[in-house]
Structure formats: C-alpha cells, structure tokens
Amino acid sequence: MNLAATTSLATRELSLSRLIPAPPAVVYHAWVTRFTHWWGPHGMTTPACEMDLRPGGVFRTIMRAPDGGEFHTKGVFLEVIPGKRIVFTDAFAPGWEPDADIFFTAIITFDAVPDGGTCCTARALHWNKDARDKHERLGFHQGWGESLDRLADLIAHLPSTP
C-alpha cells in the first residue's frame, strides 16, 4: 500500500454541531417527520422529501432556490437508530445499486447534554479531499448551519406536550 497516496479522514471530513434546547427524541422526531419544514439554507425550500428509515431505505429530496432552480439528492440510509443516529449516503441508490456520482456519507448524531438539550452534529465524510473541498466551497458550513438553526427554531415553536 502506498501510504503517500492515502488520505486521512481529517482531510475528507466536514462537520458542525448545534445545541438545541430539546431532548434528543424530540430533535430526532422533528428531523425525520418535518424535514421539508426546516431543511435548506435561508431562502431555500424543500418541497419534496422521501424517507424510508431503514438500512437500504430510500432518502430523496428536492431543494428549491429562490430563483426556482432545483437541487435533487438521492441515496440510501445505512443506519437509523431512533433518537440517536442517522447515517445516509449517495454512494448507493435504492436496491443497493452503486451510484457513479458519489459525493459523501452523512452521519447525524443526537447526543443528550446535561441541561436536557441535544447536541446535534452533522458530519460529512467525503470520498476524497477534492470532494470535501468542493462541498466546503458550495457552503457546507453556512448551509448546514442555517438548516440546523431552522430545525432549532421549528422545535422552539412546536406545541409542548403535557
């Protein structure tokens, strides 16, 4: 193996976290049931989302820009642990069909914090440094950060349960 040709995870990963003042179960539930209400950076909408929350289950979205341009994503879930972790990738289409246009795998975690809230972390693991750099240039930190801010705002405005 040529060690000079290998790339460490640090050069292929982007990540960010948000503290959300709600328990992990609430944050997870909003993530999977209200995705179209919060996903996307400010100004963007997500008019369509399909989630089959099981390994190999489909994950498709359409995100729409203010000018009407649309961004389609598709992939599958690799792991779903309700209230704790979601992992999805665009490396496969439903039916475990390999996708030639692979970009990244996302790992979303919902970790309880002492005050009763959740540290929601999004990690994007890319196949190589060039894909990571492209995702960063496309606005990963701003876009995913604004999305998680929108998720926190949505949760803050949900009716509380008795």
Phi and psi in radians as a Rosetta constraint file:
Dihedral C 1 N 2 CA 2 C 2 CIRCULARHARMONIC -1.540 0.35
Dihedral N 2 CA 2 C 2 N 3 CIRCULARHARMONIC 1.781 0.35
Dihedral C 2 N 3 CA 3 C 3 CIRCULARHARMONIC -1.125 0.35
Dihedral N 3 CA 3 C 3 N 4 CIRCULARHARMONIC -0.491 0.35
Dihedral C 3 N 4 CA 4 C 4 CIRCULARHARMONIC -1.171 0.35
Dihedral N 4 CA 4 C 4 N 5 CIRCULARHARMONIC -0.413 0.35
Dihedral C 4 N 5 CA 5 C 5 CIRCULARHARMONIC -1.586 0.35
Dihedral N 5 CA 5 C 5 N 6 CIRCULARHARMONIC -0.166 0.35
Dihedral C 5 N 6 CA 6 C 6 CIRCULARHARMONIC -1.400 0.35
Dihedral N 6 CA 6 C 6 N 7 CIRCULARHARMONIC 2.731 0.35
Dihedral C 6 N 7 CA 7 C 7 CIRCULARHARMONIC -2.143 0.35
Dihedral N 7 CA 7 C 7 N 8 CIRCULARHARMONIC 2.268 0.35
Dihedral C 7 N 8 CA 8 C 8 CIRCULARHARMONIC -1.341 0.35
Dihedral N 8 CA 8 C 8 N 9 CIRCULARHARMONIC 2.760 0.35
Dihedral C 8 N 9 CA 9 C 9 CIRCULARHARMONIC -0.997 0.35
Dihedral N 9 CA 9 C 9 N 10 CIRCULARHARMONIC -0.639 0.35
Dihedral C 9 N 10 CA 10 C 10 CIRCULARHARMONIC -1.021 0.35
Dihedral N 10 CA 10 C 10 N 11 CIRCULARHARMONIC -0.546 0.35
Dihedral C 10 N 11 CA 11 C 11 CIRCULARHARMONIC -1.541 0.35
Dihedral N 11 CA 11 C 11 N 12 CIRCULARHARMONIC -0.068 0.35
Dihedral C 11 N 12 CA 12 C 12 CIRCULARHARMONIC -2.036 0.35
Dihedral N 12 CA 12 C 12 N 13 CIRCULARHARMONIC -0.008 0.35
Dihedral C 12 N 13 CA 13 C 13 CIRCULARHARMONIC -1.949 0.35
Dihedral N 13 CA 13 C 13 N 14 CIRCULARHARMONIC 2.474 0.35
Dihedral C 13 N 14 CA 14 C 14 CIRCULARHARMONIC -2.147 0.35
Dihedral N 14 CA 14 C 14 N 15 CIRCULARHARMONIC 2.502 0.35
Dihedral C 14 N 15 CA 15 C 15 CIRCULARHARMONIC -2.677 0.35
Dihedral N 15 CA 15 C 15 N 16 CIRCULARHARMONIC 2.765 0.35
Dihedral C 15 N 16 CA 16 C 16 CIRCULARHARMONIC -2.750 0.35
Dihedral N 16 CA 16 C 16 N 17 CIRCULARHARMONIC 2.776 0.35
Dihedral C 16 N 17 CA 17 C 17 CIRCULARHARMONIC -2.362 0.35
Dihedral N 17 CA 17 C 17 N 18 CIRCULARHARMONIC 2.686 0.35
Dihedral C 17 N 18 CA 18 C 18 CIRCULARHARMONIC -2.370 0.35
Dihedral N 18 CA 18 C 18 N 19 CIRCULARHARMONIC 2.403 0.35
Dihedral C 18 N 19 CA 19 C 19 CIRCULARHARMONIC -1.525 0.35
Dihedral N 19 CA 19 C 19 N 20 CIRCULARHARMONIC 2.191 0.35
Dihedral C 19 N 20 CA 20 C 20 CIRCULARHARMONIC -2.111 0.35
Dihedral N 20 CA 20 C 20 N 21 CIRCULARHARMONIC 2.165 0.35
Dihedral C 20 N 21 CA 21 C 21 CIRCULARHARMONIC -1.345 0.35
Dihedral N 21 CA 21 C 21 N 22 CIRCULARHARMONIC 1.125 0.35
Dihedral C 21 N 22 CA 22 C 22 CIRCULARHARMONIC -2.746 0.35
Dihedral N 22 CA 22 C 22 N 23 CIRCULARHARMONIC 2.675 0.35
Dihedral C 22 N 23 CA 23 C 23 CIRCULARHARMONIC -1.131 0.35
Dihedral N 23 CA 23 C 23 N 24 CIRCULARHARMONIC 2.702 0.35
Dihedral C 23 N 24 CA 24 C 24 CIRCULARHARMONIC -0.921 0.35
Dihedral N 24 CA 24 C 24 N 25 CIRCULARHARMONIC -0.667 0.35
Dihedral C 24 N 25 CA 25 C 25 CIRCULARHARMONIC -1.091 0.35
Dihedral N 25 CA 25 C 25 N 26 CIRCULARHARMONIC -0.642 0.35
Dihedral C 25 N 26 CA 26 C 26 CIRCULARHARMONIC -1.240 0.35
Dihedral N 26 CA 26 C 26 N 27 CIRCULARHARMONIC -0.751 0.35
Dihedral C 26 N 27 CA 27 C 27 CIRCULARHARMONIC -1.132 0.35
Dihedral N 27 CA 27 C 27 N 28 CIRCULARHARMONIC -0.793 0.35
Dihedral C 27 N 28 CA 28 C 28 CIRCULARHARMONIC -1.039 0.35
Dihedral N 28 CA 28 C 28 N 29 CIRCULARHARMONIC -0.813 0.35
Dihedral C 28 N 29 CA 29 C 29 CIRCULARHARMONIC -1.050 0.35
Dihedral N 29 CA 29 C 29 N 30 CIRCULARHARMONIC -0.766 0.35
Dihedral C 29 N 30 CA 30 C 30 CIRCULARHARMONIC -1.137 0.35
Dihedral N 30 CA 30 C 30 N 31 CIRCULARHARMONIC -0.660 0.35
Dihedral C 30 N 31 CA 31 C 31 CIRCULARHARMONIC -1.024 0.35
Dihedral N 31 CA 31 C 31 N 32 CIRCULARHARMONIC -0.838 0.35
Dihedral C 31 N 32 CA 32 C 32 CIRCULARHARMONIC -1.556 0.35
Dihedral N 32 CA 32 C 32 N 33 CIRCULARHARMONIC -0.358 0.35
Dihedral C 32 N 33 CA 33 C 33 CIRCULARHARMONIC -1.848 0.35
Dihedral N 33 CA 33 C 33 N 34 CIRCULARHARMONIC -0.291 0.35
Dihedral C 33 N 34 CA 34 C 34 CIRCULARHARMONIC -2.232 0.35
Dihedral N 34 CA 34 C 34 N 35 CIRCULARHARMONIC 0.493 0.35
Dihedral C 34 N 35 CA 35 C 35 CIRCULARHARMONIC -0.925 0.35
Dihedral N 35 CA 35 C 35 N 36 CIRCULARHARMONIC -0.744 0.35
Dihedral C 35 N 36 CA 36 C 36 CIRCULARHARMONIC -1.201 0.35
Dihedral N 36 CA 36 C 36 N 37 CIRCULARHARMONIC -0.259 0.35
Dihedral C 36 N 37 CA 37 C 37 CIRCULARHARMONIC -1.464 0.35
Dihedral N 37 CA 37 C 37 N 38 CIRCULARHARMONIC -0.363 0.35
Dihedral C 37 N 38 CA 38 C 38 CIRCULARHARMONIC -2.295 0.35
Dihedral N 38 CA 38 C 38 N 39 CIRCULARHARMONIC -0.304 0.35
Dihedral C 38 N 39 CA 39 C 39 CIRCULARHARMONIC -1.277 0.35
Dihedral N 39 CA 39 C 39 N 40 CIRCULARHARMONIC 2.368 0.35
Dihedral C 39 N 40 CA 40 C 40 CIRCULARHARMONIC 2.011 0.35
Dihedral N 40 CA 40 C 40 N 41 CIRCULARHARMONIC 2.629 0.35
Dihedral C 40 N 41 CA 41 C 41 CIRCULARHARMONIC -1.166 0.35
Dihedral N 41 CA 41 C 41 N 42 CIRCULARHARMONIC 2.894 0.35
Dihedral C 41 N 42 CA 42 C 42 CIRCULARHARMONIC -0.908 0.35
Dihedral N 42 CA 42 C 42 N 43 CIRCULARHARMONIC 2.356 0.35
Dihedral C 42 N 43 CA 43 C 43 CIRCULARHARMONIC 1.626 0.35
Dihedral N 43 CA 43 C 43 N 44 CIRCULARHARMONIC -0.309 0.35
Dihedral C 43 N 44 CA 44 C 44 CIRCULARHARMONIC -1.674 0.35
Dihedral N 44 CA 44 C 44 N 45 CIRCULARHARMONIC 2.700 0.35
Dihedral C 44 N 45 CA 45 C 45 CIRCULARHARMONIC -2.202 0.35
Dihedral N 45 CA 45 C 45 N 46 CIRCULARHARMONIC 2.831 0.35
Dihedral C 45 N 46 CA 46 C 46 CIRCULARHARMONIC -2.191 0.35
Dihedral N 46 CA 46 C 46 N 47 CIRCULARHARMONIC 1.558 0.35
Dihedral C 46 N 47 CA 47 C 47 CIRCULARHARMONIC -1.289 0.35
Dihedral N 47 CA 47 C 47 N 48 CIRCULARHARMONIC -0.264 0.35
Dihedral C 47 N 48 CA 48 C 48 CIRCULARHARMONIC -2.524 0.35
Dihedral N 48 CA 48 C 48 N 49 CIRCULARHARMONIC 2.426 0.35
Dihedral C 48 N 49 CA 49 C 49 CIRCULARHARMONIC -2.657 0.35
Dihedral N 49 CA 49 C 49 N 50 CIRCULARHARMONIC 2.356 0.35
Dihedral C 49 N 50 CA 50 C 50 CIRCULARHARMONIC -2.209 0.35
Dihedral N 50 CA 50 C 50 N 51 CIRCULARHARMONIC 2.186 0.35
Dihedral C 50 N 51 CA 51 C 51 CIRCULARHARMONIC -2.300 0.35
Dihedral N 51 CA 51 C 51 N 52 CIRCULARHARMONIC 2.152 0.35
Dihedral C 51 N 52 CA 52 C 52 CIRCULARHARMONIC -1.979 0.35
Dihedral N 52 CA 52 C 52 N 53 CIRCULARHARMONIC 1.664 0.35
Dihedral C 52 N 53 CA 53 C 53 CIRCULARHARMONIC -1.331 0.35
Dihedral N 53 CA 53 C 53 N 54 CIRCULARHARMONIC 1.268 0.35
Dihedral C 53 N 54 CA 54 C 54 CIRCULARHARMONIC -2.752 0.35
Dihedral N 54 CA 54 C 54 N 55 CIRCULARHARMONIC 2.700 0.35
Dihedral C 54 N 55 CA 55 C 55 CIRCULARHARMONIC -0.947 0.35
Dihedral N 55 CA 55 C 55 N 56 CIRCULARHARMONIC 2.201 0.35
Dihedral C 55 N 56 CA 56 C 56 CIRCULARHARMONIC 1.561 0.35
Dihedral N 56 CA 56 C 56 N 57 CIRCULARHARMONIC -0.165 0.35
Dihedral C 56 N 57 CA 57 C 57 CIRCULARHARMONIC -1.268 0.35
Dihedral N 57 CA 57 C 57 N 58 CIRCULARHARMONIC 2.599 0.35
Dihedral C 57 N 58 CA 58 C 58 CIRCULARHARMONIC -1.185 0.35
Dihedral N 58 CA 58 C 58 N 59 CIRCULARHARMONIC 2.537 0.35
Dihedral C 58 N 59 CA 59 C 59 CIRCULARHARMONIC -2.382 0.35
Dihedral N 59 CA 59 C 59 N 60 CIRCULARHARMONIC 1.883 0.35
Dihedral C 59 N 60 CA 60 C 60 CIRCULARHARMONIC -2.240 0.35
Dihedral N 60 CA 60 C 60 N 61 CIRCULARHARMONIC 2.475 0.35
Dihedral C 60 N 61 CA 61 C 61 CIRCULARHARMONIC -2.461 0.35
Dihedral N 61 CA 61 C 61 N 62 CIRCULARHARMONIC 2.733 0.35
Dihedral C 61 N 62 CA 62 C 62 CIRCULARHARMONIC -2.199 0.35
Dihedral N 62 CA 62 C 62 N 63 CIRCULARHARMONIC 2.125 0.35
Dihedral C 62 N 63 CA 63 C 63 CIRCULARHARMONIC -1.912 0.35
Dihedral N 63 CA 63 C 63 N 64 CIRCULARHARMONIC 2.359 0.35
Dihedral C 63 N 64 CA 64 C 64 CIRCULARHARMONIC -2.032 0.35
Dihedral N 64 CA 64 C 64 N 65 CIRCULARHARMONIC 2.286 0.35
Dihedral C 64 N 65 CA 65 C 65 CIRCULARHARMONIC -1.460 0.35
Dihedral N 65 CA 65 C 65 N 66 CIRCULARHARMONIC 2.814 0.35
Dihedral C 65 N 66 CA 66 C 66 CIRCULARHARMONIC -0.982 0.35
Dihedral N 66 CA 66 C 66 N 67 CIRCULARHARMONIC -0.513 0.35
Dihedral C 66 N 67 CA 67 C 67 CIRCULARHARMONIC -1.446 0.35
Dihedral N 67 CA 67 C 67 N 68 CIRCULARHARMONIC 0.050 0.35
Dihedral C 67 N 68 CA 68 C 68 CIRCULARHARMONIC 1.648 0.35
Dihedral N 68 CA 68 C 68 N 69 CIRCULARHARMONIC -0.196 0.35
Dihedral C 68 N 69 CA 69 C 69 CIRCULARHARMONIC -1.086 0.35
Dihedral N 69 CA 69 C 69 N 70 CIRCULARHARMONIC 2.494 0.35
Dihedral C 69 N 70 CA 70 C 70 CIRCULARHARMONIC -2.060 0.35
Dihedral N 70 CA 70 C 70 N 71 CIRCULARHARMONIC 2.542 0.35
Dihedral C 70 N 71 CA 71 C 71 CIRCULARHARMONIC -2.161 0.35
Dihedral N 71 CA 71 C 71 N 72 CIRCULARHARMONIC 1.967 0.35
Dihedral C 71 N 72 CA 72 C 72 CIRCULARHARMONIC -1.697 0.35
Dihedral N 72 CA 72 C 72 N 73 CIRCULARHARMONIC 2.389 0.35
Dihedral C 72 N 73 CA 73 C 73 CIRCULARHARMONIC -2.204 0.35
Dihedral N 73 CA 73 C 73 N 74 CIRCULARHARMONIC 2.624 0.35
Dihedral C 73 N 74 CA 74 C 74 CIRCULARHARMONIC -2.630 0.35
Dihedral N 74 CA 74 C 74 N 75 CIRCULARHARMONIC 2.624 0.35
Dihedral C 74 N 75 CA 75 C 75 CIRCULARHARMONIC 3.113 0.35
Dihedral N 75 CA 75 C 75 N 76 CIRCULARHARMONIC -2.801 0.35
Dihedral C 75 N 76 CA 76 C 76 CIRCULARHARMONIC -2.381 0.35
Dihedral N 76 CA 76 C 76 N 77 CIRCULARHARMONIC 2.748 0.35
Dihedral C 76 N 77 CA 77 C 77 CIRCULARHARMONIC -1.428 0.35
Dihedral N 77 CA 77 C 77 N 78 CIRCULARHARMONIC 2.432 0.35
Dihedral C 77 N 78 CA 78 C 78 CIRCULARHARMONIC -1.766 0.35
Dihedral N 78 CA 78 C 78 N 79 CIRCULARHARMONIC -0.572 0.35
Dihedral C 78 N 79 CA 79 C 79 CIRCULARHARMONIC -2.670 0.35
Dihedral N 79 CA 79 C 79 N 80 CIRCULARHARMONIC 2.407 0.35
Dihedral C 79 N 80 CA 80 C 80 CIRCULARHARMONIC -2.427 0.35
Dihedral N 80 CA 80 C 80 N 81 CIRCULARHARMONIC 1.986 0.35
Dihedral C 80 N 81 CA 81 C 81 CIRCULARHARMONIC -2.090 0.35
Dihedral N 81 CA 81 C 81 N 82 CIRCULARHARMONIC 1.750 0.35
Dihedral C 81 N 82 CA 82 C 82 CIRCULARHARMONIC -0.879 0.35
Dihedral N 82 CA 82 C 82 N 83 CIRCULARHARMONIC 2.286 0.35
Dihedral C 82 N 83 CA 83 C 83 CIRCULARHARMONIC 1.385 0.35
Dihedral N 83 CA 83 C 83 N 84 CIRCULARHARMONIC -0.068 0.35
Dihedral C 83 N 84 CA 84 C 84 CIRCULARHARMONIC -2.238 0.35
Dihedral N 84 CA 84 C 84 N 85 CIRCULARHARMONIC -0.817 0.35
Dihedral C 84 N 85 CA 85 C 85 CIRCULARHARMONIC -2.785 0.35
Dihedral N 85 CA 85 C 85 N 86 CIRCULARHARMONIC 2.464 0.35
Dihedral C 85 N 86 CA 86 C 86 CIRCULARHARMONIC -2.315 0.35
Dihedral N 86 CA 86 C 86 N 87 CIRCULARHARMONIC 2.282 0.35
Dihedral C 86 N 87 CA 87 C 87 CIRCULARHARMONIC -2.228 0.35
Dihedral N 87 CA 87 C 87 N 88 CIRCULARHARMONIC 2.223 0.35
Dihedral C 87 N 88 CA 88 C 88 CIRCULARHARMONIC -2.425 0.35
Dihedral N 88 CA 88 C 88 N 89 CIRCULARHARMONIC 2.786 0.35
Dihedral C 88 N 89 CA 89 C 89 CIRCULARHARMONIC -2.523 0.35
Dihedral N 89 CA 89 C 89 N 90 CIRCULARHARMONIC 2.707 0.35
Dihedral C 89 N 90 CA 90 C 90 CIRCULARHARMONIC -1.755 0.35
Dihedral N 90 CA 90 C 90 N 91 CIRCULARHARMONIC 0.165 0.35
Dihedral C 90 N 91 CA 91 C 91 CIRCULARHARMONIC -1.269 0.35
Dihedral N 91 CA 91 C 91 N 92 CIRCULARHARMONIC -0.341 0.35
Dihedral C 91 N 92 CA 92 C 92 CIRCULARHARMONIC -2.308 0.35
Dihedral N 92 CA 92 C 92 N 93 CIRCULARHARMONIC 2.608 0.35
Dihedral C 92 N 93 CA 93 C 93 CIRCULARHARMONIC -1.706 0.35
Dihedral N 93 CA 93 C 93 N 94 CIRCULARHARMONIC 2.942 0.35
Dihedral C 93 N 94 CA 94 C 94 CIRCULARHARMONIC -0.900 0.35
Dihedral N 94 CA 94 C 94 N 95 CIRCULARHARMONIC 2.557 0.35
Dihedral C 94 N 95 CA 95 C 95 CIRCULARHARMONIC 1.461 0.35
Dihedral N 95 CA 95 C 95 N 96 CIRCULARHARMONIC 0.195 0.35
Dihedral C 95 N 96 CA 96 C 96 CIRCULARHARMONIC 1.057 0.35
Dihedral N 96 CA 96 C 96 N 97 CIRCULARHARMONIC 0.528 0.35
Dihedral C 96 N 97 CA 97 C 97 CIRCULARHARMONIC -1.336 0.35
Dihedral N 97 CA 97 C 97 N 98 CIRCULARHARMONIC 2.138 0.35
Dihedral C 97 N 98 CA 98 C 98 CIRCULARHARMONIC -1.055 0.35
Dihedral N 98 CA 98 C 98 N 99 CIRCULARHARMONIC 2.471 0.35
Dihedral C 98 N 99 CA 99 C 99 CIRCULARHARMONIC -1.900 0.35
Dihedral N 99 CA 99 C 99 N 100 CIRCULARHARMONIC 2.208 0.35
Dihedral C 99 N 100 CA 100 C 100 CIRCULARHARMONIC -1.224 0.35
Dihedral N 100 CA 100 C 100 N 101 CIRCULARHARMONIC -0.379 0.35
Dihedral C 100 N 101 CA 101 C 101 CIRCULARHARMONIC -1.767 0.35
Dihedral N 101 CA 101 C 101 N 102 CIRCULARHARMONIC 0.970 0.35
Dihedral C 101 N 102 CA 102 C 102 CIRCULARHARMONIC -1.336 0.35
Dihedral N 102 CA 102 C 102 N 103 CIRCULARHARMONIC 2.576 0.35
Dihedral C 102 N 103 CA 103 C 103 CIRCULARHARMONIC -2.302 0.35
Dihedral N 103 CA 103 C 103 N 104 CIRCULARHARMONIC -0.915 0.35
Dihedral C 103 N 104 CA 104 C 104 CIRCULARHARMONIC -2.840 0.35
Dihedral N 104 CA 104 C 104 N 105 CIRCULARHARMONIC 2.973 0.35
Dihedral C 104 N 105 CA 105 C 105 CIRCULARHARMONIC -2.096 0.35
Dihedral N 105 CA 105 C 105 N 106 CIRCULARHARMONIC 2.350 0.35
Dihedral C 105 N 106 CA 106 C 106 CIRCULARHARMONIC -1.856 0.35
Dihedral N 106 CA 106 C 106 N 107 CIRCULARHARMONIC 2.397 0.35
Dihedral C 106 N 107 CA 107 C 107 CIRCULARHARMONIC -2.134 0.35
Dihedral N 107 CA 107 C 107 N 108 CIRCULARHARMONIC 2.015 0.35
Dihedral C 107 N 108 CA 108 C 108 CIRCULARHARMONIC -1.935 0.35
Dihedral N 108 CA 108 C 108 N 109 CIRCULARHARMONIC 2.181 0.35
Dihedral C 108 N 109 CA 109 C 109 CIRCULARHARMONIC -2.096 0.35
Dihedral N 109 CA 109 C 109 N 110 CIRCULARHARMONIC 2.624 0.35
Dihedral C 109 N 110 CA 110 C 110 CIRCULARHARMONIC -2.192 0.35
Dihedral N 110 CA 110 C 110 N 111 CIRCULARHARMONIC 1.638 0.35
Dihedral C 110 N 111 CA 111 C 111 CIRCULARHARMONIC -1.816 0.35
Dihedral N 111 CA 111 C 111 N 112 CIRCULARHARMONIC 2.250 0.35
Dihedral C 111 N 112 CA 112 C 112 CIRCULARHARMONIC -1.140 0.35
Dihedral N 112 CA 112 C 112 N 113 CIRCULARHARMONIC 2.461 0.35
Dihedral C 112 N 113 CA 113 C 113 CIRCULARHARMONIC -2.040 0.35
Dihedral N 113 CA 113 C 113 N 114 CIRCULARHARMONIC 2.761 0.35
Dihedral C 113 N 114 CA 114 C 114 CIRCULARHARMONIC -0.961 0.35
Dihedral N 114 CA 114 C 114 N 115 CIRCULARHARMONIC -0.506 0.35
Dihedral C 114 N 115 CA 115 C 115 CIRCULARHARMONIC -1.448 0.35
Dihedral N 115 CA 115 C 115 N 116 CIRCULARHARMONIC 0.112 0.35
Dihedral C 115 N 116 CA 116 C 116 CIRCULARHARMONIC 1.659 0.35
Dihedral N 116 CA 116 C 116 N 117 CIRCULARHARMONIC -0.014 0.35
Dihedral C 116 N 117 CA 117 C 117 CIRCULARHARMONIC -1.604 0.35
Dihedral N 117 CA 117 C 117 N 118 CIRCULARHARMONIC -2.915 0.35
Dihedral C 117 N 118 CA 118 C 118 CIRCULARHARMONIC -2.313 0.35
Dihedral N 118 CA 118 C 118 N 119 CIRCULARHARMONIC 2.372 0.35
Dihedral C 118 N 119 CA 119 C 119 CIRCULARHARMONIC -1.675 0.35
Dihedral N 119 CA 119 C 119 N 120 CIRCULARHARMONIC 1.900 0.35
Dihedral C 119 N 120 CA 120 C 120 CIRCULARHARMONIC -1.692 0.35
Dihedral N 120 CA 120 C 120 N 121 CIRCULARHARMONIC 2.080 0.35
Dihedral C 120 N 121 CA 121 C 121 CIRCULARHARMONIC -2.051 0.35
Dihedral N 121 CA 121 C 121 N 122 CIRCULARHARMONIC 2.330 0.35
Dihedral C 121 N 122 CA 122 C 122 CIRCULARHARMONIC -1.989 0.35
Dihedral N 122 CA 122 C 122 N 123 CIRCULARHARMONIC 2.106 0.35
Dihedral C 122 N 123 CA 123 C 123 CIRCULARHARMONIC -1.993 0.35
Dihedral N 123 CA 123 C 123 N 124 CIRCULARHARMONIC 2.313 0.35
Dihedral C 123 N 124 CA 124 C 124 CIRCULARHARMONIC -1.999 0.35
Dihedral N 124 CA 124 C 124 N 125 CIRCULARHARMONIC 1.969 0.35
Dihedral C 124 N 125 CA 125 C 125 CIRCULARHARMONIC -1.781 0.35
Dihedral N 125 CA 125 C 125 N 126 CIRCULARHARMONIC 2.082 0.35
Dihedral C 125 N 126 CA 126 C 126 CIRCULARHARMONIC -1.769 0.35
Dihedral N 126 CA 126 C 126 N 127 CIRCULARHARMONIC 2.751 0.35
Dihedral C 126 N 127 CA 127 C 127 CIRCULARHARMONIC -1.273 0.35
Dihedral N 127 CA 127 C 127 N 128 CIRCULARHARMONIC -0.420 0.35
Dihedral C 127 N 128 CA 128 C 128 CIRCULARHARMONIC -2.745 0.35
Dihedral N 128 CA 128 C 128 N 129 CIRCULARHARMONIC 2.980 0.35
Dihedral C 128 N 129 CA 129 C 129 CIRCULARHARMONIC -1.114 0.35
Dihedral N 129 CA 129 C 129 N 130 CIRCULARHARMONIC -0.628 0.35
Dihedral C 129 N 130 CA 130 C 130 CIRCULARHARMONIC -1.088 0.35
Dihedral N 130 CA 130 C 130 N 131 CIRCULARHARMONIC -0.737 0.35
Dihedral C 130 N 131 CA 131 C 131 CIRCULARHARMONIC -1.133 0.35
Dihedral N 131 CA 131 C 131 N 132 CIRCULARHARMONIC -0.705 0.35
Dihedral C 131 N 132 CA 132 C 132 CIRCULARHARMONIC -1.066 0.35
Dihedral N 132 CA 132 C 132 N 133 CIRCULARHARMONIC -0.830 0.35
Dihedral C 132 N 133 CA 133 C 133 CIRCULARHARMONIC -1.092 0.35
Dihedral N 133 CA 133 C 133 N 134 CIRCULARHARMONIC -0.686 0.35
Dihedral C 133 N 134 CA 134 C 134 CIRCULARHARMONIC -1.086 0.35
Dihedral N 134 CA 134 C 134 N 135 CIRCULARHARMONIC -0.787 0.35
Dihedral C 134 N 135 CA 135 C 135 CIRCULARHARMONIC -1.097 0.35
Dihedral N 135 CA 135 C 135 N 136 CIRCULARHARMONIC -0.665 0.35
Dihedral C 135 N 136 CA 136 C 136 CIRCULARHARMONIC -1.145 0.35
Dihedral N 136 CA 136 C 136 N 137 CIRCULARHARMONIC -0.762 0.35
Dihedral C 136 N 137 CA 137 C 137 CIRCULARHARMONIC -1.117 0.35
Dihedral N 137 CA 137 C 137 N 138 CIRCULARHARMONIC -0.588 0.35
Dihedral C 137 N 138 CA 138 C 138 CIRCULARHARMONIC -1.249 0.35
Dihedral N 138 CA 138 C 138 N 139 CIRCULARHARMONIC -0.170 0.35
Dihedral C 138 N 139 CA 139 C 139 CIRCULARHARMONIC 1.792 0.35
Dihedral N 139 CA 139 C 139 N 140 CIRCULARHARMONIC 0.586 0.35
Dihedral C 139 N 140 CA 140 C 140 CIRCULARHARMONIC -0.856 0.35
Dihedral N 140 CA 140 C 140 N 141 CIRCULARHARMONIC -0.965 0.35
Dihedral C 140 N 141 CA 141 C 141 CIRCULARHARMONIC -1.091 0.35
Dihedral N 141 CA 141 C 141 N 142 CIRCULARHARMONIC -0.783 0.35
Dihedral C 141 N 142 CA 142 C 142 CIRCULARHARMONIC -1.203 0.35
Dihedral N 142 CA 142 C 142 N 143 CIRCULARHARMONIC -0.864 0.35
Dihedral C 142 N 143 CA 143 C 143 CIRCULARHARMONIC -1.128 0.35
Dihedral N 143 CA 143 C 143 N 144 CIRCULARHARMONIC -0.876 0.35
Dihedral C 143 N 144 CA 144 C 144 CIRCULARHARMONIC -1.207 0.35
Dihedral N 144 CA 144 C 144 N 145 CIRCULARHARMONIC -0.619 0.35
Dihedral C 144 N 145 CA 145 C 145 CIRCULARHARMONIC -1.088 0.35
Dihedral N 145 CA 145 C 145 N 146 CIRCULARHARMONIC -0.796 0.35
Dihedral C 145 N 146 CA 146 C 146 CIRCULARHARMONIC -1.144 0.35
Dihedral N 146 CA 146 C 146 N 147 CIRCULARHARMONIC -0.625 0.35
Dihedral C 146 N 147 CA 147 C 147 CIRCULARHARMONIC -1.092 0.35
Dihedral N 147 CA 147 C 147 N 148 CIRCULARHARMONIC -0.815 0.35
Dihedral C 147 N 148 CA 148 C 148 CIRCULARHARMONIC -1.163 0.35
Dihedral N 148 CA 148 C 148 N 149 CIRCULARHARMONIC -0.564 0.35
Dihedral C 148 N 149 CA 149 C 149 CIRCULARHARMONIC -1.112 0.35
Dihedral N 149 CA 149 C 149 N 150 CIRCULARHARMONIC -0.718 0.35
Dihedral C 149 N 150 CA 150 C 150 CIRCULARHARMONIC -1.146 0.35
Dihedral N 150 CA 150 C 150 N 151 CIRCULARHARMONIC -0.649 0.35
Dihedral C 150 N 151 CA 151 C 151 CIRCULARHARMONIC -1.086 0.35
Dihedral N 151 CA 151 C 151 N 152 CIRCULARHARMONIC -0.814 0.35
Dihedral C 151 N 152 CA 152 C 152 CIRCULARHARMONIC -1.073 0.35
Dihedral N 152 CA 152 C 152 N 153 CIRCULARHARMONIC -0.708 0.35
Dihedral C 152 N 153 CA 153 C 153 CIRCULARHARMONIC -1.153 0.35
Dihedral N 153 CA 153 C 153 N 154 CIRCULARHARMONIC -0.737 0.35
Dihedral C 153 N 154 CA 154 C 154 CIRCULARHARMONIC -1.030 0.35
Dihedral N 154 CA 154 C 154 N 155 CIRCULARHARMONIC -0.833 0.35
Dihedral C 154 N 155 CA 155 C 155 CIRCULARHARMONIC -1.087 0.35
Dihedral N 155 CA 155 C 155 N 156 CIRCULARHARMONIC -0.684 0.35
Dihedral C 155 N 156 CA 156 C 156 CIRCULARHARMONIC -1.100 0.35
Dihedral N 156 CA 156 C 156 N 157 CIRCULARHARMONIC -0.447 0.35
Dihedral C 156 N 157 CA 157 C 157 CIRCULARHARMONIC -1.777 0.35
Dihedral N 157 CA 157 C 157 N 158 CIRCULARHARMONIC 0.080 0.35
Dihedral C 157 N 158 CA 158 C 158 CIRCULARHARMONIC -1.292 0.35
Dihedral N 158 CA 158 C 158 N 159 CIRCULARHARMONIC 2.515 0.35
Dihedral C 158 N 159 CA 159 C 159 CIRCULARHARMONIC -1.099 0.35
Dihedral N 159 CA 159 C 159 N 160 CIRCULARHARMONIC 2.395 0.35
Dihedral C 159 N 160 CA 160 C 160 CIRCULARHARMONIC -1.322 0.35
Dihedral N 160 CA 160 C 160 N 161 CIRCULARHARMONIC 2.608 0.35
Dihedral C 160 N 161 CA 161 C 161 CIRCULARHARMONIC -1.620 0.35
Dihedral N 161 CA 161 C 161 N 162 CIRCULARHARMONIC 2.538 0.35
